[in-house]
């Protein structure tokens, strides 16, 4: 069972955030709250940590894992292409339940800034992007409380209470040049995102 640390969802304690960042740096798995569902996180630059995350979730190793980031600058530093449509989506919906899949040097990668102080503080303390996926076995119900993740063998869990009234994952879209492709519709509808993207491009 994971070591569980209660944490204030509005003003997370520095000690808890530091422990989470240190755990990630040492190759551990950390369960974090977001505004949608609880997530399972690791350092994406440590292959063994990524293998453990995928095995813990029961996820196909070829299926990509999104990145949690603390700032737009962290995304821009990795994205190979940027345009005003992407900028408009980020300014409108980040922080929030939107995952943007953009082309990077290591392939297509999803990025998200959650609208929750705890995961953003962890990502800021860690200093770079964090691999993050929902903290459930593949195909099972998305967890809205830390208690619902107890079956996962993570090293540390930050418990800030229920994540949301409805455990609806983020919406995932892929941006290829000036084309938007909907990959998973969650809290935000594809049609609204496409409108914001297209209007941003021509503004």
Protein Blocks (a to p, Z undefined) as FASTA:
>chain_A
ZZdddddfklccfklmmmmmmmmmnopacddddfkbccddddfklmklmmmmmmmnopaf
klccddddfbfklmmmmpmbdcfklmmmmmmmpgcjddcddddfkbccddddddbfklmm
mmmmnopacdddddbdehiacdfbfklmmmpccfbdcdebjfbfbdcdddddddehjacc
dfbdcfbcfklmmmmmmmmmmZZ
